[in-house]
C-alpha cells in the first residue's frame, strides 16, 4: 500500500538559540570536522532555501532489495538494479517484476554489486541497456561496464558484453564509483573510485590507471573521439577527468550541457564538481576532509596550482550518491536545480545553482530517515528516488 504525505514550507528556516528564535543561515547545524576554510565565499554552508510550491511524496513500494540504480523505460515503468545482482522492472504503481536473466555475476561484498544503469539513447529501436558492476578477477575486484539487449518478453538480457573494465583490479571492496549515463553527444560516461586503500589512492592522480576517474567511451567501449589524453602514450585514452575519490553521482545540466558530478570525501569534504575535459580535481593531494582516524590527508592542504576547486563541499558529509537535474514544467522553481540522493545525510539535497555557483540548499524528505541512493526525473515531471532500505518514492506537485 502506498503512503502519501504533503509538504508545504513557508520559505523560512528557524532554529532555537540562546537569544530565542532566529533565521537559520544554513541547513547544516553540526560543527565541521576540521578548521579548513573555503577557497571562496559560498563554497560551503550556503544560505538555506525552501520550496514554496506545495508538493507531495508517496512510497510506491518498500519491497526492493537494496536498490542501487534507476532509469525509466519509454512506457513509464522503471528498470532498477539491486546491489546483490538483480535487475528488475517496476511499474509506476510499484509492482516489482521477476529478476531479469543474463546479468553477469557480481561481487556484492562491501560496497560492490550491481550498480548504475542507463538506457541507450536509441533504446526504442535497439532495446540496449548499459550498467556498471563490481567484477571479481584473479588479481582483485574492479568496476566493469556491460551492455545487453532487453529481450522482447523482458525476461532476459541478450548478447551481454563487458565493454569496459576500470583496471587495475585491486583487493578492496570499497569505492567502485559505478554510475553510467550518456552525454548529449551520445558517448557513455562512467564514474570510478580509487578503491579507498592508501595503496591504491594515489592512482586517482595517475593517467595510466582508470581508478578515480570520469571515463568517456563509445557505446562499444572505445575511447570517445576528442578525449583529452588521446595523444598521450602514457595515459589511458578513455579518461575524461581525474583526481576523484569515489564518484557516485553524475548528471548533465539541462540548459548548459555541462557535466556535473558528486563524490564522497573522507570525514568531511564531499564534493560537487563541474567536470571539464582533462582537468585534475585534486584527490588525494587536496581535500576539505580529514582521515577517518582524525589526522590530515597527505599534507593537509586544500588548494594547489593546477588542481580544480569543488564548486561546493560538505563538512560534515552527506554521502552524495545519485544526482539529477530537474527540468520539468510542474515545479518551475526547481528548474535547473540539482537534486542529490544522500546516504548518511538521509535526505534529498536540493541545490539552487546560478552561473555555476551554488546559491541555496534545501533538505527534502529528511523526516523519512532513509538512505537515498539514486533518483531520476520521470517523463511525468515527478522525481523518483530509491533508498537502501528498499523504497521507491514519487515526489510531485501537490
TORDRENBA-745147 format. One line per field, with one value per residue (C-alpha): residue number from 1; chain; x, y, z. Coordinates in nm, 2 decimals, always signed. Example, Ala and Ser with C-alpha at 12.3 -4.5 7.8 and 13.67 -1.06 7.14 Angstrom:
2
n: (1,2)
chain: (A,A)
u: (+1.23,+1.37)
v: (-0.45,-0.11)
w: (+0.78,+0.71)
END
This chain:
398
n: (1,2,3,4,5,6,7,8,9,10,11,12,13,14,15,16,17,18,19,20,21,22,23,24,25,26,27,28,29,30,31,32,33,34,35,36,37,38,39,40,41,42,43,44,45,46,47,48,49,50,51,52,53,54,55,56,57,58,59,60,61,62,63,64,65,66,67,68,69,70,71,72,73,74,75,76,77,78,79,80,81,82,83,84,85,86,87,88,89,90,91,92,93,94,95,96,97,98,99,100,101,102,103,104,105,106,107,108,109,110,111,112,113,114,115,116,117,118,119,120,121,122,123,124,125,126,127,128,129,130,131,132,133,134,135,136,137,138,139,140,141,142,143,144,145,146,147,148,149,150,151,152,153,154,155,156,157,158,159,160,161,162,163,164,165,166,167,168,169,170,171,172,173,174,175,176,177,178,179,180,181,182,183,184,185,186,187,188,189,190,191,192,193,194,195,196,197,198,199,200,201,202,203,204,205,206,207,208,209,210,211,212,213,214,215,216,217,218,219,220,221,222,223,224,225,226,227,228,229,230,231,232,233,234,235,236,237,238,239,240,241,242,243,244,245,246,247,248,249,250,251,252,253,254,255,256,257,258,259,260,261,262,263,264,265,266,267,268,269,270,271,272,273,274,275,276,277,278,279,280,281,282,283,284,285,286,287,288,289,290,291,292,293,294,295,296,297,298,299,300,301,302,303,304,305,306,307,308,309,310,311,312,313,314,315,316,317,318,319,320,321,322,323,324,325,326,327,328,329,330,331,332,333,334,335,336,337,338,339,340,341,342,343,344,345,346,347,348,349,350,351,352,353,354,355,356,357,358,359,360,361,362,363,364,365,366,367,368,369,370,371,372,373,374,375,376,377,378,379,380,381,382,383,384,385,386,387,388,389,390,391,392,393,394,395,396,397,398)
chain: (A,A,A,A,A,A,A,A,A,A,A,A,A,A,A,A,A,A,A,A,A,A,A,A,A,A,A,A,A,A,A,A,A,A,A,A,A,A,A,A,A,A,A,A,A,A,A,A,A,A,A,A,A,A,A,A,A,A,A,A,A,A,A,A,A,A,A,A,A,A,A,A,A,A,A,A,A,A,A,A,A,A,A,A,A,A,A,A,A,A,A,A,A,A,A,A,A,A,A,A,A,A,A,A,A,A,A,A,A,A,A,A,A,A,A,A,A,A,A,A,A,A,A,A,A,A,A,A,A,A,A,A,A,A,A,A,A,A,A,A,A,A,A,A,A,A,A,A,A,A,A,A,A,A,A,A,A,A,A,A,A,A,A,A,A,A,A,A,A,A,A,A,A,A,A,A,A,A,A,A,A,A,A,A,A,A,A,A,A,A,A,A,A,A,A,A,A,A,A,A,A,A,A,A,A,A,A,A,A,A,A,A,A,A,A,A,A,A,A,A,A,A,A,A,A,A,A,A,A,A,A,A,A,A,A,A,A,A,A,A,A,A,A,A,A,A,A,A,A,A,A,A,A,A,A,A,A,A,A,A,A,A,A,A,A,A,A,A,A,A,A,A,A,A,A,A,A,A,A,A,A,A,A,A,A,A,A,A,A,A,A,A,A,A,A,A,A,A,A,A,A,A,A,A,A,A,A,A,A,A,A,A,A,A,A,A,A,A,A,A,A,A,A,A,A,A,A,A,A,A,A,A,A,A,A,A,A,A,A,A,A,A,A,A,A,A,A,A,A,A,A,A,A,A,A,A,A,A,A,A,A,A,A,A,A,A,A,A,A,A,A,A,A,A,A,A,A,A,A,A,A,A,A,A,A,A,A,A,A,A,A,A,A,A,A,A,A,A)
u: (+0.00,+0.14,+0.19,+0.11,+0.22,+0.23,+0.48,+0.43,+0.71,+0.69,+1.02,+1.20,+1.42,+1.43,+1.64,+1.65,+1.92,+2.01,+1.85,+1.54,+1.43,+1.65,+1.67,+1.90,+2.17,+2.24,+2.07,+2.38,+2.39,+2.66,+3.02,+3.27,+3.53,+3.82,+3.91,+3.97,+3.85,+3.67,+3.86,+3.57,+3.25,+2.96,+3.17,+3.01,+2.72,+2.53,+2.21,+1.91,+1.62,+1.28,+1.04,+0.74,+0.53,+0.32,+0.45,+0.37,+0.55,+0.44,+0.61,+0.53,+0.69,+0.90,+0.99,+1.30,+1.63,+1.90,+1.82,+2.12,+2.03,+1.71,+1.62,+1.29,+1.16,+0.98,+0.64,+0.69,+0.80,+1.14,+1.44,+1.61,+1.93,+1.97,+2.30,+2.31,+2.30,+1.94,+1.78,+1.40,+1.12,+0.90,+0.57,+0.46,+0.22,+0.51,+0.46,+0.80,+0.88,+1.09,+1.47,+1.59,+1.82,+2.16,+2.32,+2.69,+2.78,+2.87,+3.09,+2.84,+3.07,+3.14,+3.03,+3.02,+2.73,+2.51,+2.53,+2.44,+2.22,+2.11,+1.93,+2.08,+1.96,+1.80,+1.65,+1.31,+1.48,+1.76,+1.65,+2.01,+2.08,+2.41,+2.51,+2.81,+2.90,+3.18,+3.37,+3.59,+3.91,+4.21,+4.40,+4.12,+3.80,+3.72,+3.44,+3.32,+3.06,+2.84,+2.56,+2.29,+1.96,+1.64,+1.45,+1.11,+0.95,+1.15,+1.27,+1.64,+1.93,+2.06,+2.42,+2.56,+2.91,+3.15,+3.27,+3.50,+3.70,+3.85,+4.18,+4.40,+4.19,+4.25,+4.17,+3.95,+3.56,+3.52,+3.50,+3.38,+3.21,+2.97,+2.74,+2.68,+2.50,+2.50,+2.62,+2.44,+2.69,+2.59,+2.90,+2.89,+3.02,+3.14,+3.25,+3.50,+3.65,+4.01,+3.93,+3.98,+4.30,+4.61,+4.80,+4.55,+4.46,+4.75,+4.61,+4.35,+4.63,+4.79,+4.68,+4.78,+4.51,+4.13,+4.08,+3.94,+3.83,+3.54,+3.56,+3.42,+3.37,+3.16,+2.87,+3.12,+3.36,+3.62,+3.77,+3.54,+3.67,+3.82,+3.91,+4.18,+4.46,+4.41,+4.76,+4.93,+5.11,+5.14,+4.77,+4.45,+4.27,+3.93,+4.00,+3.80,+3.89,+4.09,+4.18,+3.85,+3.78,+3.46,+3.21,+2.86,+2.68,+2.69,+2.44,+2.41,+2.29,+1.97,+2.05,+2.43,+2.50,+2.78,+2.88,+2.84,+2.94,+2.93,+3.19,+3.24,+3.50,+3.65,+3.55,+3.42,+3.50,+3.21,+3.23,+3.02,+3.23,+3.16,+3.36,+3.58,+3.79,+4.14,+4.11,+4.26,+4.01,+4.28,+4.23,+4.43,+4.66,+4.39,+4.07,+3.84,+3.81,+4.03,+4.11,+3.86,+4.10,+4.11,+4.45,+4.52,+4.51,+4.85,+4.99,+4.65,+4.62,+4.30,+4.44,+4.72,+4.81,+4.68,+4.41,+4.04,+3.84,+3.50,+3.21,+3.07,+3.16,+3.01,+3.16,+3.02,+2.95,+2.61,+2.74,+2.61,+2.51,+2.30,+2.21,+1.98,+1.88,+1.52,+1.38,+1.01,+0.71,+0.53,+0.77,+0.91,+1.11,+1.30,+1.41,+1.79,+1.82,+2.04,+1.89,+2.12,+2.04,+2.21,+2.31,+2.44,+2.27,+1.94,+1.77,+1.74,+1.95,+1.83,+2.09,+2.00,+2.28,+2.33,+2.63,+2.79,+2.78,+2.55,+2.33,+2.09,+2.05,+1.74,+1.69,+1.39,+1.23,+1.46,+1.17,+1.17,+1.50,+1.60,+1.94,+1.87,+2.08,+1.96,+1.69,+1.57,+1.31,+1.03,+0.86,+0.56,+0.78,+0.79,+1.11,+1.16,+1.40,+1.52,+1.67,+1.89,+1.60,+1.41,+1.17,+1.07,+0.94,+0.75,+0.78,+0.55,+0.35,+0.06)
v: (+0.00,+0.34,+0.61,+0.97,+1.28,+1.65,+1.92,+2.30,+2.52,+2.89,+2.99,+3.05,+2.82,+2.87,+2.73,+2.78,+3.00,+3.14,+3.47,+3.30,+3.23,+3.35,+3.29,+2.99,+3.07,+2.72,+2.38,+2.24,+2.29,+2.05,+2.15,+2.07,+1.81,+2.04,+2.41,+2.43,+2.74,+2.76,+2.90,+3.14,+3.27,+3.03,+2.72,+2.55,+2.61,+2.84,+3.00,+2.78,+2.80,+2.62,+2.52,+2.74,+2.53,+2.27,+1.92,+1.57,+1.24,+0.88,+0.54,+0.33,+0.02,-0.08,-0.43,-0.37,-0.53,-0.27,-0.09,+0.10,+0.24,+0.36,+0.45,+0.49,+0.29,+0.47,+0.34,+0.49,+0.18,+0.16,-0.05,-0.09,-0.26,-0.43,-0.45,-0.83,-0.86,-0.85,-0.62,-0.58,-0.39,-0.19,-0.04,+0.31,+0.16,-0.01,-0.37,-0.54,-0.79,-1.10,-1.08,-1.04,-1.32,-1.27,-1.03,-1.12,-1.24,-0.95,-0.94,-0.78,-0.77,-0.43,-0.15,-0.37,-0.52,-0.43,-0.05,+0.23,+0.17,+0.37,+0.31,+0.36,+0.69,+0.48,+0.23,+0.24,+0.10,-0.12,-0.20,-0.18,-0.14,-0.04,-0.10,-0.10,-0.38,-0.50,-0.78,-1.03,-1.13,-1.34,-1.03,-0.84,-0.66,-0.39,-0.17,-0.31,-0.18,-0.42,-0.38,-0.62,-0.62,-0.64,-0.93,-0.88,-1.07,-0.87,-1.18,-1.17,-0.97,-1.09,-1.07,-0.94,-0.80,-0.63,-0.32,-0.16,-0.25,+0.00,-0.16,-0.23,-0.46,-0.43,-0.63,-0.37,-0.40,-0.02,+0.28,+0.14,+0.46,+0.30,+0.55,+0.54,+0.78,+0.90,+1.25,+1.48,+1.38,+1.01,+0.90,+0.69,+0.85,+0.61,+0.70,+0.51,+0.53,+0.50,+0.18,+0.36,+0.20,+0.41,+0.19,+0.25,+0.61,+0.77,+0.61,+0.88,+1.11,+0.86,+0.87,+0.51,+0.39,+0.40,+0.44,+0.77,+0.89,+1.01,+0.79,+0.88,+0.60,+0.50,+0.26,-0.02,+0.07,+0.25,+0.59,+0.86,+1.09,+1.41,+1.27,+1.49,+1.23,+1.06,+1.16,+1.08,+0.74,+0.72,+0.78,+0.57,+0.73,+0.67,+0.92,+1.24,+1.38,+1.26,+1.32,+1.19,+0.99,+0.79,+0.93,+0.80,+1.09,+1.23,+1.44,+1.67,+2.03,+2.07,+2.43,+2.43,+2.07,+2.07,+1.76,+1.77,+1.51,+1.44,+1.24,+1.12,+1.28,+1.11,+1.28,+1.59,+1.70,+1.56,+1.75,+1.88,+1.94,+2.08,+1.85,+1.98,+1.77,+1.69,+1.87,+1.74,+1.75,+1.71,+1.39,+1.29,+1.59,+1.84,+1.79,+1.96,+1.63,+1.45,+1.09,+0.88,+0.85,+1.23,+1.30,+1.51,+1.37,+1.40,+1.75,+1.87,+2.13,+2.24,+2.43,+2.36,+2.51,+2.30,+2.14,+2.23,+2.36,+2.20,+2.42,+2.32,+2.09,+1.95,+1.91,+1.70,+1.47,+1.39,+1.10,+1.21,+0.92,+0.95,+1.30,+1.45,+1.80,+1.90,+2.03,+1.96,+2.20,+2.12,+2.28,+2.59,+2.70,+2.37,+2.42,+2.36,+2.28,+1.98,+1.70,+1.47,+1.13,+1.14,+0.82,+0.92,+1.25,+1.06,+1.32,+1.45,+1.76,+2.04,+2.28,+2.61,+2.68,+3.01,+3.09,+2.77,+2.86,+2.72,+2.99,+2.79,+2.45,+2.26,+1.92,+1.73,+1.41,+1.42,+1.31,+0.97,+0.86,+0.68,+0.63,+0.77,+0.60,+0.73,+0.95,+1.05,+1.28,+1.09,+1.17,+1.28,+1.56,+1.39,+1.28,+0.92,+0.81,+0.48,+0.40,+0.14,+0.03,-0.08,+0.20,+0.37,+0.73,+0.95,+1.33,+1.56,+1.88,+1.86)
w: (+0.00,-0.09,+0.18,+0.09,+0.26,+0.17,+0.25,+0.23,+0.37,+0.43,+0.30,+0.63,+0.84,+1.21,+1.49,+1.87,+2.01,+2.35,+2.24,+2.11,+1.76,+1.47,+1.10,+1.01,+0.76,+0.65,+0.66,+0.83,+1.21,+1.31,+1.36,+1.08,+1.13,+1.05,+1.07,+0.69,+0.53,+0.19,-0.11,-0.19,-0.04,-0.09,-0.14,+0.16,+0.41,+0.17,+0.28,+0.32,+0.08,+0.09,-0.18,-0.19,-0.43,-0.24,-0.32,-0.21,-0.19,-0.18,-0.13,-0.43,-0.29,+0.01,-0.12,-0.33,-0.21,-0.17,-0.50,-0.64,-0.99,-1.16,-1.51,-1.68,-1.98,-2.26,-2.13,-1.79,-1.60,-1.43,-1.47,-1.13,-1.03,-0.69,-0.52,-0.49,-0.87,-0.98,-1.24,-1.23,-1.40,-1.16,-1.27,-1.19,-0.93,-0.76,-0.88,-0.89,-1.17,-1.15,-1.18,-1.54,-1.65,-1.82,-1.57,-1.51,-1.17,-0.93,-0.62,-0.38,-0.08,+0.08,-0.15,-0.45,-0.65,-0.94,-0.96,-1.21,-1.51,-1.82,-2.15,-2.49,-2.64,-2.92,-2.68,-2.85,-3.16,-3.03,-2.67,-2.54,-2.17,-2.00,-1.64,-1.41,-1.17,-0.94,-1.11,-0.93,-1.10,-1.01,-0.91,-0.72,-0.79,-1.05,-1.18,-1.51,-1.76,-1.96,-2.22,-2.34,-2.53,-2.33,-2.48,-2.63,-2.34,-2.09,-1.92,-2.01,-2.15,-2.48,-2.62,-2.29,-2.34,-2.10,-2.28,-2.03,-1.72,-1.48,-1.43,-1.25,-1.03,-0.66,-0.35,-0.19,-0.18,-0.15,-0.37,-0.71,-0.83,-1.06,-1.23,-1.61,-1.83,-2.19,-2.28,-2.52,-2.78,-2.74,-2.55,-2.24,-1.92,-1.65,-1.30,-1.09,-0.74,-0.63,-0.43,-0.09,+0.02,+0.10,-0.15,-0.44,-0.35,-0.55,-0.87,-0.88,-1.00,-1.24,-1.60,-1.67,-1.43,-1.46,-1.08,-0.95,-1.29,-1.51,-1.82,-2.17,-2.42,-2.71,-2.69,-2.78,-2.51,-2.73,-2.63,-2.73,-3.01,-2.87,-2.53,-2.37,-2.34,-2.67,-2.79,-2.46,-2.49,-2.11,-2.04,-2.08,-2.38,-2.21,-1.93,-1.94,-1.59,-1.29,-0.93,-0.80,-0.48,-0.53,-0.78,-0.74,-0.90,-1.25,-1.44,-1.74,-1.68,-1.90,-2.00,-2.04,-2.13,-1.87,-1.68,-1.31,-1.05,-0.68,-0.49,-0.14,+0.08,+0.39,+0.72,+0.55,+0.20,+0.00,-0.33,-0.61,-0.93,-1.28,-1.50,-1.78,-2.01,-1.89,-1.55,-1.23,-0.93,-0.67,-0.47,-0.27,-0.29,-0.19,+0.01,+0.26,+0.45,+0.71,+0.76,+0.94,+1.23,+1.26,+1.10,+0.79,+0.45,+0.30,+0.35,+0.48,+0.21,+0.02,-0.27,-0.52,-0.85,-1.15,-0.94,-0.96,-0.66,-0.59,-0.68,-0.34,-0.05,+0.27,+0.61,+0.78,+0.50,+0.34,+0.14,-0.20,-0.43,-0.74,-0.88,-1.13,-1.26,-1.27,-1.60,-1.56,-1.61,-1.29,-1.04,-1.22,-0.91,-0.93,-1.29,-1.34,-0.97,-0.88,-0.66,-0.47,-0.31,+0.03,+0.22,+0.56,+0.53,+0.49,+0.28,-0.07,-0.12,-0.34,-0.47,-0.65,-0.90,-1.08,-1.30,-1.19,-0.82,-0.55,-0.41,-0.20,-0.03,+0.09,+0.26,+0.14,+0.30,+0.59,+0.81,+0.62,+0.77,+0.45,+0.29,-0.05,-0.32,-0.66,-0.82,-1.16,-1.31,-1.48,-1.80,-1.59,-1.43,-1.10,-0.92,-0.84,-0.57,-0.44,-0.10,+0.05,+0.27,-0.04,-0.11,-0.43,-0.39,-0.62,-0.55,-0.74,-0.73,-0.48)
END
